[in-house]
Amino acid sequence: MQAFEVNDLIHQASEQNKRSLEFLRVPSMSLGIYRLAAGEADPQSPHKQDEVYYVLSGKAKLQEESRLQPVQTGSVLFVAAGAVHKFIEIEEDLDLLVFFAPAKQN
């Protein structure tokens, strides 16, 4: 078993000045913290893995293809592998817990 404290992970990402911090990797999935500041552009591109976001804090919109989904603390979002997506109109700093299945390829 492994255990993690979300606040510690966010602090670690902040201390290391990292937008993305992977903290667990096994063949079937990987987990990380993804952070975007208010007003920042989201630079991500489509992934080869299915992806789930859990919004720990913040407010924005997730754009997938031509769809827009408002997101806020507590939102859970699924993005299929290969889908073009990004967070836009980031009104409040976003802290996201992100799951990739299978594990994200670097």
Secondary structure in CASP SS format (residue, H / E / C, confidence):
PFRMAT SS
TARGET T0000
AUTHOR 0000-0000-0000
METHOD secondary structure of the structure
MODEL  1
M C 1.00
Q C 1.00
A C 1.00
F C 1.00
E C 1.00
V H 1.00
N H 1.00
D H 1.00
L H 1.00
I H 1.00
H H 1.00
Q H 1.00
A H 1.00
S H 1.00
E H 1.00
Q C 1.00
N C 1.00
K C 1.00
R C 1.00
S E 1.00
L E 1.00
E E 1.00
F E 1.00
L E 1.00
R E 1.00
V E 1.00
P C 1.00
S C 1.00
M E 1.00
S E 1.00
L E 1.00
G E 1.00
I E 1.00
Y E 1.00
R E 1.00
L E 1.00
A C 1.00
A C 1.00
G C 1.00
E C 1.00
A C 1.00
D C 1.00
P C 1.00
Q C 1.00
S C 1.00
P C 1.00
H C 1.00
K C 1.00
Q C 1.00
D E 1.00
E E 1.00
V E 1.00
Y E 1.00
Y E 1.00
V E 1.00
L E 1.00
S E 1.00
G E 1.00
K E 1.00
A E 1.00
K E 1.00
L E 1.00
Q E 1.00
E E 1.00
E C 1.00
S C 1.00
R E 1.00
L E 1.00
Q E 1.00
P E 1.00
V E 1.00
Q E 1.00
T C 1.00
G C 1.00
S C 1.00
V E 1.00
L E 1.00
F E 1.00
V E 1.00
A C 1.00
A C 1.00
G C 1.00
A C 1.00
V C 1.00
H E 1.00
K E 1.00
F E 1.00
I E 1.00
E E 1.00
I E 1.00
E E 1.00
E E 1.00
D E 1.00
L E 1.00
D E 1.00
L E 1.00
L E 1.00
V E 1.00
F E 1.00
F E 1.00
A E 1.00
P C 1.00
A C 1.00
K C 1.00
Q C 1.00
N C 1.00
END
